[in-house]
Amino acid sequence: MNSRFVPGADIEPDLLRQTPVAAVVTASYAPDFERCRLLCETLDRHVSGVAQHYILVEHRDVALFRQFENSRRTIVDERDLLPRWLRAFDDPLSLFRRRIWLSPRTMPLRGWHVQQLRRIAIAAHAREDVLIFCDSDVAFLKPFDTNAFWRDGKVRLFRREEALSGEGHEEHRIWSRNAALALGIDASSTHDYISTLIAWRRETVTAMCARIEKVHGRNWVEVVGAARKFSECMIYGRYVDDVLDGAGHFRGSEEFCRVHWTGEALSDDEFRRFVAAMAPEQVAIGMQSFIGTDIGRIRRLIGLD
């Protein structure tokens, strides 16, 4: 365990029992470094109720991201989270431009797979009650209090009702079925749990991992990583709904972050219209990094430069 990673060290046990403590969790990597910088700046400016911000990165990216660390922001090395038998290599099939994670116990995994594993794994190391997941290509534009994820002792579960019952979303249905296999539950479900800026109850995540290990008799990373088509959001949502019957959670379908998921980079006018179309409850925007929107333009358009 990296001695610099002391999650929640300043949280008093009595306080934990009385008041929910929230942490923001971001999985990132070197190509998203400037996007992550923008996230940190806007989070610090607009978001209240955050005890700690964990940024989870591959070992070789730790030194780069250390410059973001402060009293409320910790850079977490994936080696402190995931089994040592899961190792990262430069992928020769991509002419060494991409990374691949290999082990004898899982399928070959890409960065987006391992980022999901990190998000699950942080629950066993953090001490905060509520984990709020925010991608590194998100920027907050409005004030936001993390208490929005907590009501009467329950954590808000994002659930898009019956979203998988119609045409399309085949990949999401595969993720849902693989979540059911990991959890040892019936495969049928029509709800979608995938979104940006959502919250999990930390103790529920650790219980979810324990169930996976009990059902399969092996490490949860092995079970989840045995299929390359999985979603950490789907696994958590299916566990809460199908195993816990919603205990400890209340459901909400409003999305707090407006995301530009696909297509081309937006022009200045298109970007302004995109922001203007944010719903009243939306406080942040997400510009998917693979679309290629210049981060300098985003900074200028939201008034940071």
N, C-alpha and C positions, 0 to 999 in steps of 0.2 A: 504494500500500500504506500503510495506517495505521501510522505509526511506533510506535504504542503496542503493536501486535500483533507481538511477537517470540517466536514459539512455540518452546518447548524451548531457550531461550537459555542456560539453566544446565546443559544436559546435555553432559557431556564425551564426545567421540567414542569414547574407549577404553571407557568404561562402556557405551555403546550396543552395542559389539561383544560384551561379556561378559554383560550382564544385560538382560533385556527391560525396557523402561520403558513404563509405561502412562499413558494420559490418558483421562479421562472426557469425553465429548462430549454436550452437551445443546442441542438446538434449541428456542428458546422465543420468546415474544412477550408484549406488555404485559398482555393479559388473564390470563396465567398467572403474573404477577409474584410474587404471594404463594405460589403453589404452588412456584415455583422457589426462593423463599427457604427454604421448608421442605425442599426437596431439598438445598440447600446445607448447611443446618444438620445434617441427619441424615447426609449424606455425610461431612461433617467429623467427626462424632461416631463413626461406625461403620465407615468404609471405610479400609483401609490399602493402601499400595502405589500411590497415585495421585501421579504427578509433577505433573500439571496438570489443571485442569478448565476446558474451553473451553465457554463459553455463546455460541451462535450466534444472532444476532438481526438483524432488519431495521434499516436505518440509523436510522430515526426512534426506535427503542427503545433505542439504544445508551446515551444519557445516563441513562435510567431504570435500566438494569441495571448501570451503572458502580459503583453502591454495593456490589455483591457482589464487586468485584475485590479481590484481595490477591496475595500472592506466589505462590500456587498456583492462582489463578482468574483467567482472562482473558475479557473480553467481546470477541467478534469480530463486526465489522460485515460483513454479507453482501456489501457492496461490495468488501471485500477478498478475497472468495472467488469470486464469480460474475461473468460477463461484464457489462460496463456496458450492453450492449444489452438486458438483461433488467431492466425497470424496474417499480416498484410504483406503483399508483395507487389512490385511493379509487374503489370500484365504484359507478357511478350506478344500476346495476340492483338493488343492495341498499340504495338510498337512502343510499349512502356509509357504511354501517355496516361493510362488509367491504372487504378489500383484494384487488386482482387484479394479477397480474404479466403484463405484455404485452411482446411483441417480435415482429418480423416473421419470426423463425426458430423459434418454438415455438407450441404451442397456448396460449390464455389459461390461466394457472395460478393456483391458490389458494395460501393460506399453507401448507397441509399438503404441497402439491407442492414448494414452494420450500424448506421445512424439510428435505425428503429430499435435494434437490440440495445444500444446505449441508453435510449430513452426509457426502456423498461428497466434496465439494470441499475439506473441511478437511484431507484426507489429503495434498494437494499443498503444504500450508503448515506443518503440524505436523511435529515431528521424532521424536516418541515411536514406539516399535515397535508398540504395541498400542493401538487405539482402542476404548474401551468406551462403548457408546451407552446413554444413560439419559434417558428423557423427563422433562420438568419436573413432571409430576404423579405422580412416584414419591417415596416416602419410605422410607428404610432404617430397619429396626427392630432388626436384629441385626448383630453384627460380621461383616465380610466382607473377605477379602483378595483383591485382584485377581489374585493368582497362580493363582486357580482357572481363569483363562482361558489359562494357559500350561502346557504339559507337554512336556518333552524337546525344546525348541526349536520347538514347534508351538502354534498358536493354536486355541482352541476354536471350532468352527463349530457354531452351533445349527442342528439339522436335525430336523424332525418327520417321521419316516419314513412314507412312503406316505399322508400325510395328505390328499392331493388325489385319491386313487383312488376314493373313495366318493361318496355323494350330498352335495350342498351345496358350499360353498367355491368357488362359481363365480367370484367376484371374484378370489380368490387364483389360480385357474387362468388368468384373463385376465392378471394381473400376471406370472405365470410365462411365458406365451406372449410377452408384450411384452418381458420380460427376454431371452428367447431371440432375438427379433428384433434387439434392441440389440446383443447379443453375436455375432450371426451363427452361431448354433448350432441344433441340432434343437429343435423346440418341445416335444417330449414330455418330461414329468417329472411325478412324483407326490409329490415332497417339498416340504415347506413350511419356510421359513427365517425366518418372521416371529415376532418375540417382543420383549419388553422386557428390557433389561439383557443385551445380547449384545456380542460382541467381533469386531473385524476386524483383520487384519494390515495396517498402514498401507501397506507396499510393495505388497501385493496390490491394494489399492484403486487406487493410481496405475497399476499395470500393467493393471488392468481398464479404466480410462478410456482408456489408450493403445490397447488392443485395439478399443474401441468406435470411436475416431477412425480407426484403421487400416481397419476394416471399412467404415466409411461415408464416410470422407474429409471429415469435418467435426467440429466441436467436440462433445464428448460431451454437453454440456448441450443442444445442439440436438437430438441424437438422442433422448435420454431425454425431453426436454420436448415432442417431437413427438406423444406419446401422453399423454393426461391420466390414463390408468389404468396406474400403474406403482408399483413398490415397490423402494426401494433395497436392502432386505434380500433380496428375491428376486433382484435383479440380482447382488449379491455372492455369494449362495449358489450360483446357477447357474454363475457364473464359476468358483468354487472347484471345484465338483463336475464340471462338464461340460467345462471348458477345462483346468483344472489337475489333474483327477482326484484332488482332495483334497490335493495337495502343500502342505506347510507347515501343515497343519491336522489336528486330531483332532475327531471329531464327538461331540456330546452332545445329548440330547433333554430333559434336565431343565431346567425353567424356574426361574431364580433369583428371579423376581418374580411374586407372585400379583396378578393384575389383575382389577378389576371393570370389564369392558369395556362392558356395556350395561345397560339397565334404569333404575331410579330410584335416587335417593340412598338410602343405607342408614341405617336407624335406628341408635341407639346400640347396641342389643342385636345387631342384624344385623351391625354393624361389628365388634363384639367376636367374634362367631362367625366372621366372615370371617377375622380375624387368627388365631383359634385353629385354623382349618383349614389354615393354611400348612403345606406339606410341609417335612420336615426341612432340605432344601437351600435353601429359599426364605428370603431375608434382607430382602426389601423388598416393599412393596405399591404398587399403582398404582390410583388412583381417577380414571378418565377424566374430564377437566375438563368435557366437555360434559354429563355427567350432572348436574352442579350440586351435588355434595356440598360443604357449607360448609367452607372451609379451617380456620376457627376450631374447628369441631367435631373435625376430624381432629387438629389440634394437641393439643386437650384429651384426646382419647381415647388418643393415643400418649404422653401424659405430658409434653408440652413446655410447656403452659400450666397 
